[in-house]
Amino acid sequence: TVWDMKLSSSSSSGSGLNSQSEEGEKKKCLNSELWHACAGPLVSLPQIGSRVVYFPQGHSEQIAASTNKEVVDLTILSYPGLRPQLICQLHNVTMHADVETDEVYAQMTLQPLTPQEQKDMCPLPAVLGNLRQQPTNYFCKTLTASDTSTHGGFSVPRRAAEKVFPPLDYTQSPPVQELIAKDLHGNEWKFRHIFRGQPKRHLLTTGWSVFVTAKKLVAGDSIIFIWSENNQLLLGIRRASRPQPVMPSSLLSSDSMHIGLLAAAAHADATNSPFTIFYNPRASPSEFVIPLSRYVKAVYHTRVSVGMRFRMHFKNEESSVCRFMGTITGISDLDPVRWPNSRWRSVKVGWDESTAGGYRQLRVSLWEIEPLTAYPMYTCPFSLRTKRPWSSGFPSI
């Protein structure tokens, strides 16, 4: 896809950084509330200026997922000298949205810390985890066939309309108003909001079919309306998961993109120089840039063992969060040949509910789960070196 080619070209060389930055400066800043609503309820970007941990393995998973390739070829070994997790300073985060599809993604500029900077990091930062940036006054609805019909309108749940839209004048017959909503690109869309029918319901009529056609919406896509902190009505899209077209081998293969991102990360780590990555929350199976404090808390201050019960949060298409329970069945390297002593998906799990099988992940990372029986580990000072052997049940320090 175009997005993946952009990812590869900017990750494999430094030439894409300046052009992307200049492009970002020319664009108007995207609304953070709307961006995060489109990204999903569990997504929150790390704070600019904070320290984070970057996982090349997770980055390659994003490429594999977006190119319909389950795993990257095993013939590609890990890049010489590239560690499985890099502790970095986050210099910049820019939120983007694809002009054609409204797909949201983030551009991050990372700089690996020097060994001396890593030694000076104790004690643990006071703030653990990243701040939630999801909107509070919004609703999300998965479109039905009638919602996307050019002859009909958009049926809005009554509670959602009363919560997010400006109040109607119910003394009118019928109550009606004009709504103006802005999308991620700052474009304004006008809709006629009316309360009518038997039984009466909230509908968006005039203007809705124009929006559906322009955005090429189909049943299964989700629409998001937000009443922002600035008292503006915002409008976002979350596309249904669709099979990605297979990229011709004559263009950029997932293998070449994988090599490119490894080369960029290895060069940055060796020279302590900044490098740029792109994170697509809708395409990536898991976050591969996480706050350092969240990583340290999970790896060094929580003891886990085989047989321990845990819970984990998931998102559904209606933008709500649910939790599934499971049991830890093993702790080991995901890929001991290419990525020894890596923390990425080092926990094997078994799920209780059959519905959790839709997640299709038999391995998770320590910072993604919440152990139900956690024994705090009091370690001071701690070392952040990651090339340590695994011990019985939990990483040694």
Secondary structure, 3 states (H helix, E strand, C coil): CHHHHHHHHHHHCCHHHHHHHHHHHHCCCCCHHHHHHHHCCCCCCCCCCCEEEECHHHHHHHHHHHCCCCCCCCCCCCCCCCCCCEEEEEEEEEEEECCCCCCEEEEEEEEECCHHHHHCCCCCCCCCCCCCCCCCCEEEEECCCCCCCCCCCEEECHHHHHHHCCCCCCCCCCCEEEEEEECCCCCEEEEEEEEECCCCEEEECCCHHHHHHHHCCCCCCEEEEEECCCCCEEEEEECCCCCCCCCCCCCCCHHHHHHHHHHHHHHHHHHCCCEEEEECCCCCCCCCEEEHHHHHHHHHCEECCCCCEEEEEEECCCCCEEEEEEEEEEECCCCCCCCCCCCCCCEEEEECCHHHHHHCCCEECHHHCEECCCEECCCCCCCCCCCCCECCCCECC
